[in-house]
Amino acid sequence: MKKNMGIFDKAIRIIVALVIAILFFTKIITGTLGIVLLIVAGIFLITSFISFCPLYTIFGLTTCSTEETK
C-alpha cells in the first residue's frame, strides 16, 4: 500500500474520531446512530495510523506530499 494521506488529513481524522468517541461514551449520542458513528471513528483511526485511505485510491485522490511518500 502506498501512502495517500497527509499529516493534516490524518490529524483531522484523529480529532473527529476522538470527538465521536467522547460523545458516545458520555451518552450524548446513543442508539444506532451512536454505534454507526463509533464504527466510522474506528475506521478513521485505522486509516490514520496506516496513512492509507481506500476511498482515495478509488477516486484517485491523495493528500500526501511527495516527501511523505518516500
N, C-alpha and C positions, 0 to 999 in steps of 0.2 A: 504494500500500500504506500502510495506516495502522499506526503503531507499536502493538504489543500486548505488548511485553516491557519490564519494568522493569530498573533498574540491578542490583538484587540477582540477578535471574534471569539476566541477561547475564553477570555475574561468575561465578556458579556454573557456567554452561555453558563459559566460557573455562577455568576451573580444571580441570574434568573433562576437557576436550579436551586440555589440556596434560599432565595425568597419563597419559591414554591414550597420547599420542604418546611420552612419555618411556618408558613401559613397553614400547611396541612397538619403539622404536629401541634400547633396551637388551636386547632379545630376552627379556624376561620373559614377554610374551605373543607367541605366534607362530602361524603357520599361518592357517587360515581364520578362526578367531576373531579373531586379531590384525588381519587385513585388514578384517573387518566392523567391528570397534571403531574402526579408523582412519577408515573412511568415516563412521561416526557422529560421531567427533570433528570431522571436516571439516564436517559438517552443523551441528554445534553452533557452530563458529566462524563460519560464514557467517550463520546466523540471528542470532548475537550482534551481528555487525557491522552488519547491516541492521535490527536491532531488530524483526524480524517473524518469527513462527513460524506456518506454515500450519496446523499441527495445532490451535493455539489458536483460529484462526478457525473451524475445523470444529466444535469443541466449545464455542465461544462464550466462551472464557476470555480474560482479559487480566491481566497483572501490572504494567501500565504505569499510573502515576498520571495524573490529569487534567492536571497541569502539564507532564508529559513529552510528551503528545500534541500540544501546541500548537506 
